[in-house]
Amino acid sequence: MSGRVLIVGGGPAGLACAIALRLKGLCVEVLEGKTWPRDRVCGEGIMPTGWAVLERLGVTAYLGPEDCSEFAGIRYWDDDGRTARGPFPEGIGRGVRRQALSRALHRRATELGVILTDRALVKTVETLEDRIELSSSAGRHQGDVLILAAGRKTLLLDQLNLQAGRPFAGRRFGARQHFRCRRWSDDVEVWWSNGIEAYVTPSGENRVEIAFLWDQSNAPPELKSPEPFQGLIRRFPVLQERLQGQQPDSRFQGTGPLAWQAEGDWPDRVLLMGDTLGYGDGITGEGLSVSFEQALVLAEDLPPRMARSELDQAALQPLRTRLTQSFRDTLPTLRAALILARWPLLRRFAIRALSRSPYLFSHFLAANMGVRPLWRFPVIGLCQAALGLIFPSPRQRKG
Ligand SMILES: Cc1cc2nc3c(=O)[nH]c(=O)nc-3n(C[C@H](O)[C@H](O)[C@H](O)COP(=O)(O)OP(=O)(O)OC[C@H]3O[C@@H](n4cnc5c(N)ncnc54)[C@H](O)[C@@H]3O)c2cc1C
């Protein structure tokens, strides 16, 4: 099939999209400003739906146990010592070290013949009637379609007359560090404390990642200390004890603010995906999976449009709607989780209720992955949750 697609950004979204389009026979070039493999601050949890896409794209063959661990669900730990666990309704999630994910995507893309250009920081974008022209630090590039997958808040948006907006109020930040140690749980753990959460994700047979998320209004003063990780982990004494004496496996790194979305009319021949289109928060761990699903949407919808040369804004509108919707679908559960982060008393009641209701917790996970509508609450789960409010599971640790 003729037609050339230029993808700006060789993160997980851009590479997954390149693979999916290449499998449909398109000629694809990825322009990455830095070099592969890419690393970045991330909770590193891939939901079962996201993993299923990676399997379809043939990427999982390149991920071995040294950088990839299974997890069966999510476990919440409240700071009063109570816990609640939600198993995934279907499938298994994976914790994958970001560099290893980048390496695997890059290998698969290379194998399929995607043109991969690194050190190609794209500086200008021109949308012409019959093509797209880009200039980057590696030279000039021409294509029929531009897919912008350059992460949050790329400066290129200005050139396309798009603006930076926010899907909801509040400014949250995140940070992470890896440690060489054996996992102690089959789940991703979320430890709640007032104003900050800690996420524990196994990402390799001998590696655990600890990520923190917090609201700007509650910025932990420990961040200004010479050893910010040690300061933050003190808020979670059980985790601190577990990590005692374990060797760090990465540098402590932070990022933010997290929530953002691109606003305005997309120009002709231009599509947005991944974090460039919109991103909410790490609290529900769905960013990568949403990007991978968007890659499939693009691979299904774009090739026939390119064959018919239907690439103006009006013709691309249905595709834009589908891409945007996949991001918007994650917002209801995300908002619910952010309410728990903000209101400790509410969280206490929610975790009491969920402590007796794995069905309800599992339902929230299904809704977050887009496999079940949020409003279709399981009756048995609601009954269990009501019971949990009155008779919660006993505390498993001292509060
Ligand atoms: C604290 C935190 C925790 C998270 N936890 C999870 C989690 O557990 N699970 C999950 O699924 N998601 C999580 N996420 C979200 C996830 O990290 C993102 O959704 C994901 O990285 C999006 O990938 P992307 O390819 O869109 O963007 P990025 O990973 O940011 O990649 C963008 C790429 O574009 C390149 N680029 C930028 N500008 C240019 C340019 N002008 N020219 C050329 N190249 C350019 C960059 O160098 C980069 O390589 C978390 C995020 C944070 C911040």
The ligand as an SDF file (V2000), in Angstrom:
LIG
                    3D

 53 58  0  0  0  0  0  0  0  0999 V2000
    4.2890    9.0940   37.8130 C   0  0  0  0  0  0  0  0  0  0  0  0
    3.6600    8.3790   36.6470 C   0  0  0  0  0  0  0  0  0  0  0  0
    3.2070    7.0760   36.8000 C   0  0  0  0  0  0  0  0  0  0  0  0
    2.6380    6.4020   35.7080 C   0  0  0  0  0  0  0  0  0  0  0  0
    2.2450    5.1100   35.8680 N   0  0  0  0  0  0  0  0  0  0  0  0
    1.7270    4.4350   34.8330 C   0  0  0  0  0  0  0  0  0  0  0  0
    1.3860    3.0590   34.9580 C   0  0  0  0  0  0  0  0  0  0  0  0
    1.5930    2.4180   35.9820 O   0  0  0  0  0  0  0  0  0  0  0  0
    0.8370    2.4350   33.8760 N   0  0  0  0  0  0  0  0  0  0  0  0
    0.6230    3.1020   32.7030 C   0  0  0  0  0  0  0  0  0  0  0  0
    0.0960    2.4920   31.7650 O   0  0  0  0  0  0  0  0  0  0  0  0
    0.9650    4.3910   32.5480 N   0  0  0  0  0  0  0  0  0  0  0  0
    1.5180    5.0740   33.5760 C   0  0  0  0  0  0  0  0  0  0  0  0
    1.9070    6.3710   33.4030 N   0  0  0  0  0  0  0  0  0  0  0  0
    1.6570    7.0190   32.1050 C   0  0  0  0  0  0  0  0  0  0  0  0
    2.6380    6.6050   31.0220 C   0  0  0  0  0  0  0  0  0  0  0  0
    3.9580    6.7810   31.4660 O   0  0  0  0  0  0  0  0  0  0  0  0
    2.3750    7.4530   29.7730 C   0  0  0  0  0  0  0  0  0  0  0  0
    1.0080    7.4040   29.4670 O   0  0  0  0  0  0  0  0  0  0  0  0
    3.1910    6.9550   28.5780 C   0  0  0  0  0  0  0  0  0  0  0  0
    4.5540    7.1700   28.7980 O   0  0  0  0  0  0  0  0  0  0  0  0
    2.7690    7.6820   27.3050 C   0  0  0  0  0  0  0  0  0  0  0  0
    3.6280    7.3580   26.2620 O   0  0  0  0  0  0  0  0  0  0  0  0
    3.8810    8.3860   25.0620 P   0  0  0  0  0  0  0  0  0  0  0  0
    4.6390    7.6130   24.0600 O   0  0  0  0  0  0  0  0  0  0  0  0
    2.5980    9.0420   24.7060 O   0  0  0  0  0  0  0  0  0  0  0  0
    4.7800    9.5520   25.6810 O   0  0  0  0  0  0  0  0  0  0  0  0
    6.3050    9.5210   26.1570 P   0  0  0  0  0  0  0  0  0  0  0  0
    6.5990    8.2610   26.8660 O   0  0  0  0  0  0  0  0  0  0  0  0
    6.5030   10.8050   26.8890 O   0  0  0  0  0  0  0  0  0  0  0  0
    7.1490    9.5390   24.8070 O   0  0  0  0  0  0  0  0  0  0  0  0
    7.2060   10.6810   23.9920 C   0  0  0  0  0  0  0  0  0  0  0  0
    8.4700   10.6040   23.1450 C   0  0  0  0  0  0  0  0  0  0  0  0
    8.4640   11.6800   22.2140 O   0  0  0  0  0  0  0  0  0  0  0  0
    9.7650   12.2250   22.1120 C   0  0  0  0  0  0  0  0  0  0  0  0
    9.6350   13.6090   21.6540 N   0  0  0  0  0  0  0  0  0  0  0  0
    9.0670   14.6480   22.3050 C   0  0  0  0  0  0  0  0  0  0  0  0
    9.1140   15.7650   21.5590 N   0  0  0  0  0  0  0  0  0  0  0  0
    9.7150   15.4190   20.3910 C   0  0  0  0  0  0  0  0  0  0  0  0
   10.0570   16.1430   19.2100 C   0  0  0  0  0  0  0  0  0  0  0  0
    9.7730   17.4450   19.0670 N   0  0  0  0  0  0  0  0  0  0  0  0
   10.6890   15.4810   18.2160 N   0  0  0  0  0  0  0  0  0  0  0  0
   10.9770   14.1510   18.3250 C   0  0  0  0  0  0  0  0  0  0  0  0
   10.6830   13.4220   19.4280 N   0  0  0  0  0  0  0  0  0  0  0  0
   10.0510   14.0480   20.4480 C   0  0  0  0  0  0  0  0  0  0  0  0
   10.3120   12.0970   23.5310 C   0  0  0  0  0  0  0  0  0  0  0  0
   11.7350   12.1170   23.5370 O   0  0  0  0  0  0  0  0  0  0  0  0
    9.7420   10.7430   23.9610 C   0  0  0  0  0  0  0  0  0  0  0  0
   10.6150    9.6760   23.6580 O   0  0  0  0  0  0  0  0  0  0  0  0
    2.4860    7.0600   34.4630 C   0  0  0  0  0  0  0  0  0  0  0  0
    2.9410    8.3720   34.3060 C   0  0  0  0  0  0  0  0  0  0  0  0
    3.5280    9.0200   35.3750 C   0  0  0  0  0  0  0  0  0  0  0  0
    4.0310   10.4170   35.1610 C   0  0  0  0  0  0  0  0  0  0  0  0
  1  2  1  0
  2  3  1  0
  2 52  2  0
  3  4  2  0
  4  5  1  0
  4 50  1  0
  5  6  2  0
  6  7  1  0
  6 13  1  0
  7  8  2  0
  7  9  1  0
  9 10  1  0
 10 11  2  0
 10 12  1  0
 12 13  2  0
 13 14  1  0
 14 15  1  0
 14 50  1  0
 15 16  1  0
 16 17  1  0
 16 18  1  0
 18 19  1  0
 18 20  1  0
 20 21  1  0
 20 22  1  0
 22 23  1  0
 23 24  1  0
 24 25  2  0
 24 26  1  0
 24 27  1  0
 27 28  1  0
 28 29  2  0
 28 30  1  0
 28 31  1  0
 31 32  1  0
 32 33  1  0
 33 34  1  0
 33 48  1  0
 34 35  1  0
 35 36  1  0
 35 46  1  0
 36 37  1  0
 36 45  1  0
 37 38  2  0
 38 39  1  0
 39 40  1  0
 39 45  2  0
 40 41  1  0
 40 42  2  0
 42 43  1  0
 43 44  2  0
 44 45  1  0
 46 47  1  0
 46 48  1  0
 48 49  1  0
 50 51  2  0
 51 52  1  0
 52 53  1  0
M  END
$$$$
